[in-house]
Structures are given as structure tokens and as C-alpha cells.
């Protein structure tokens, strides 16, 4: 009789732990992506002119949040190639059409910074290079920063030099990003509840 009670309680406890595991696993899957991004720094990966036709950043609902961001850089080639050209929704890539951000000084390590209205969770990014010439320059490095300015994630050597599409994209994977601390707290809390119930039952 005693053994059957212990067995029953152990089974109940095991099922509670299993529920904890399922809940945590589901939440981890739902949070796949790069969390809490406030800004993105874009630079040239090969010490060439930095030129960007368009940068796109998609949130978890597949909305391009770069369209409502602000763009800044130390300088630009002229009044038609300012940083805002990189997030104006125009992927044309023809410099003379005023659709390309172009830095003002060559090979100076300039950075184009895209700052979102608020910290966002990103599922993917895309970048479009120049289409009228010089596409060989369009290899980019990315630094993703949180609201405090700390680096969350970096991409290097993203290649948009293909003359057929002048485009590159990247989709964030959940295993690249550490799971948020609240998940660990939730798991610990649920496990503690299960243990408490087991002790009371004893």
C-alpha cells in the first residue's frame, strides 16, 4: 500500500515536471530571433566605400521596422546620398536616382547607424547594394546593439555583390541567441511549486 502511494506521488511529480518542460520549450520556440535590438551599425567589410541602397529589418510579425527608424553617419557624398536613403523603402540602387546612401570619405571605417523607435525583436534582416556600378564594394559587417549600447550579436562578411540581385539576407536562429532569463525563472518557479505540492502530500 505504501509503495503504491509513493509510486502515485512520484508519477504526479514527474507529470508536473513534464508540464514545466513543455511550457519552457514552447516559450523558447516562440522567442526565436534576436531580442531587444535598439540599433544596428553597418560598416564595409573590405575597407571600401560604404554604400547602401536599402536596409530592412523585420520584426516577429514580418514588419519592416527600419522604415520608421532613423539613420545617421559621419558624412555622405552629397545631399542626394544621405543616410536616410538607406531606409526610405527604395531598393532601386541607382546612385543618380538618389536612392543610395554613400559615405563621403573613402576607406575611413565609417558606420551607418540605424536606430529603431524602440527596442525590437528581429526575425531577419536584408540589405540591398548599389546596382549601377561598383557592386564589388557591397560586403557588409553588422553590429546589433541593445538600448544600453551593448553588442548583442555581430555578422561579418555579408555579401551583396551578386550582380544579378545586389541583395543579401539573414534569418536569425534561436540557437544563436541565449534564451532570456525569464524563462529560467519560470522553470524554477514551476519546479518549486511542484516540489512544494509533493512535500505537502507527504
C-alpha positions as CSV (number, residue, x, y, z in Angstrom):
1,X,0.0,0.0,0.0
2,X,2.8,2.4,1.0
3,X,4.7,1.6,-2.2
4,X,1.6,2.3,-4.4
5,X,1.2,5.7,-2.7
6,X,4.8,6.7,-3.2
7,X,4.6,5.5,-6.8
8,X,1.5,7.5,-7.4
9,X,3.0,10.7,-5.9
10,X,6.2,10.2,-8.0
11,X,4.2,9.8,-11.1
12,X,2.2,13.0,-10.3
13,X,5.5,14.8,-9.6
14,X,7.0,13.6,-12.9
15,X,4.0,14.8,-14.9
16,X,4.3,18.3,-13.2
17,X,7.9,18.5,-14.2
18,X,7.0,17.4,-17.8
19,X,4.5,20.2,-17.9
20,X,7.2,22.7,-16.8
21,X,9.5,21.4,-19.6
22,X,6.8,21.7,-22.3
23,X,5.9,25.2,-21.2
24,X,9.5,26.4,-21.2
25,X,10.2,24.7,-24.5
26,X,7.2,26.3,-26.1
27,X,8.2,29.8,-24.9
28,X,11.7,29.3,-26.1
29,X,10.5,28.4,-29.5
30,X,8.2,31.4,-29.6
31,X,11.2,33.7,-28.8
32,X,13.3,32.5,-31.8
33,X,15.1,35.5,-33.1
34,X,17.3,38.4,-31.9
35,X,15.7,40.0,-28.9
36,X,15.8,43.7,-27.7
37,X,17.6,45.3,-30.6
38,X,17.7,49.1,-30.4
39,X,20.2,49.9,-33.2
40,X,22.3,48.4,-35.9
41,X,25.7,49.5,-37.0
42,X,26.6,48.8,-40.7
43,X,30.1,49.0,-42.0
44,X,32.1,48.0,-45.0
45,X,33.7,44.6,-44.5
46,X,36.6,45.0,-47.0
47,X,37.7,48.6,-46.3
48,X,36.0,50.0,-49.3
49,X,33.4,52.8,-49.9
50,X,30.3,52.2,-47.7
51,X,27.2,52.4,-49.9
52,X,23.8,51.0,-49.1
53,X,20.7,51.1,-51.3
54,X,18.4,49.8,-48.6
55,X,18.4,48.1,-45.2
56,X,15.4,46.2,-44.0
57,X,14.8,44.8,-40.5
58,X,11.8,42.5,-40.0
59,X,10.2,42.0,-36.6
60,X,8.4,38.8,-35.4
61,X,5.3,39.9,-37.3
62,X,7.4,40.3,-40.5
63,X,7.0,44.1,-40.4
64,X,10.0,46.1,-41.7
65,X,10.7,48.3,-38.7
66,X,13.6,50.0,-40.4
67,X,11.0,52.2,-42.3
68,X,10.2,54.0,-39.1
69,X,13.8,54.1,-37.8
70,X,16.3,56.9,-38.1
71,X,19.7,56.7,-39.9
72,X,22.9,58.5,-39.2
73,X,26.5,58.5,-40.4
74,X,29.6,60.7,-40.0
75,X,29.3,62.1,-43.6
76,X,27.8,61.5,-47.0
77,X,28.9,62.0,-50.6
78,X,26.3,64.7,-51.4
79,X,22.9,65.9,-50.5
80,X,21.3,63.1,-52.5
81,X,23.1,60.3,-50.8
82,X,22.4,61.0,-47.1
83,X,21.9,58.2,-44.5
84,X,18.1,58.3,-44.7
85,X,18.3,57.0,-48.3
86,X,19.2,53.6,-46.8
87,X,15.8,53.2,-45.1
88,X,13.4,55.1,-47.5
89,X,11.8,51.9,-48.9
90,X,13.6,52.3,-52.3
91,X,15.7,49.3,-53.3
92,X,16.5,50.8,-56.8
93,X,20.2,51.1,-56.0
94,X,21.0,53.7,-58.8
95,X,23.1,56.5,-57.3
96,X,21.9,59.1,-59.8
97,X,18.3,58.4,-58.8
98,X,19.0,59.5,-55.2
99,X,18.3,56.0,-53.8
100,X,21.7,55.2,-52.3
101,X,23.4,56.2,-49.1
102,X,27.1,56.8,-49.9
103,X,29.8,57.8,-47.4
104,X,31.7,61.0,-48.0
105,X,35.3,59.8,-47.4
106,X,36.7,56.5,-48.7
107,X,38.1,53.7,-46.6
108,X,37.7,55.6,-43.3
109,X,35.8,52.8,-41.5
110,X,32.6,54.9,-41.4
111,X,29.5,53.4,-39.9
112,X,25.9,53.7,-40.9
113,X,23.7,53.5,-37.8
114,X,20.1,52.6,-37.9
115,X,18.2,53.4,-34.7
116,X,14.7,52.0,-34.1
117,X,11.9,53.9,-32.3
118,X,12.1,51.3,-29.5
119,X,13.9,48.0,-28.8
120,X,12.6,45.4,-31.2
121,X,12.8,41.6,-31.6
122,X,14.1,40.8,-35.1
123,X,13.4,37.7,-37.1
124,X,15.6,38.7,-40.1
125,X,17.4,41.4,-41.9
126,X,18.1,42.2,-45.6
127,X,20.4,44.6,-47.3
128,X,20.5,45.9,-50.9
129,X,23.6,47.1,-52.6
130,X,24.3,49.5,-55.4
131,X,23.1,48.4,-58.9
132,X,24.5,51.0,-61.3
133,X,28.2,50.3,-60.6
134,X,30.8,49.2,-58.1
135,X,28.8,46.3,-56.6
136,X,32.1,44.7,-55.7
137,X,32.2,47.0,-52.7
138,X,29.0,45.7,-51.2
139,X,30.2,43.4,-48.5
140,X,28.9,44.4,-45.0
141,X,29.5,43.9,-41.3
142,X,26.7,44.3,-38.8
143,X,26.7,45.0,-35.1
144,X,23.4,44.7,-33.3
145,X,23.1,46.8,-30.1
146,X,20.6,46.9,-27.2
147,X,19.2,50.0,-25.6
148,X,22.3,50.4,-23.4
149,X,24.7,50.3,-26.4
150,X,26.0,46.8,-25.6
151,X,26.6,44.5,-28.6
152,X,24.0,41.6,-28.8
153,X,25.2,39.9,-32.0
154,X,27.5,40.5,-34.9
155,X,27.5,39.4,-38.5
156,X,30.6,39.8,-40.7
157,X,31.2,39.5,-44.5
158,X,27.6,39.6,-45.6
159,X,27.9,39.6,-49.4
160,X,25.5,41.6,-51.6
161,X,27.9,41.7,-54.6
162,X,25.9,39.4,-56.8
163,X,25.3,41.5,-60.0
164,X,22.0,39.7,-60.6
165,X,20.2,40.9,-57.5
166,X,22.6,43.1,-55.4
167,X,20.9,41.7,-52.3
168,X,21.7,39.6,-49.2
169,X,19.5,38.5,-46.3
170,X,20.0,36.8,-42.9
171,X,17.5,35.0,-40.7
172,X,18.2,34.8,-37.0
173,X,18.1,31.3,-35.5
174,X,17.0,30.7,-31.9
175,X,20.2,28.7,-31.1
176,X,22.3,31.8,-31.8
177,X,20.7,33.8,-29.1
178,X,20.8,33.0,-25.4
179,X,17.3,32.3,-24.0
180,X,16.0,35.2,-21.9
181,X,16.4,35.0,-18.1
182,X,12.6,35.0,-17.5
183,X,12.4,31.5,-19.0
184,X,14.8,30.2,-16.4
185,X,12.9,31.9,-13.7
186,X,9.6,30.5,-14.9
187,X,11.1,27.0,-15.0
188,X,12.5,27.4,-11.5
189,X,9.2,28.7,-10.2
190,X,7.1,25.9,-11.7
191,X,9.6,23.3,-10.4
192,X,9.4,24.9,-6.9
193,X,5.6,24.7,-7.0
194,X,5.7,21.0,-7.9
195,X,8.2,20.3,-5.1
196,X,6.0,22.1,-2.6
197,X,2.9,20.1,-3.6
198,X,4.9,16.9,-3.3
199,X,6.1,17.9,0.3
200,X,2.6,18.8,1.4
201,X,1.3,15.5,0.0
202,X,4.0,13.6,2.0
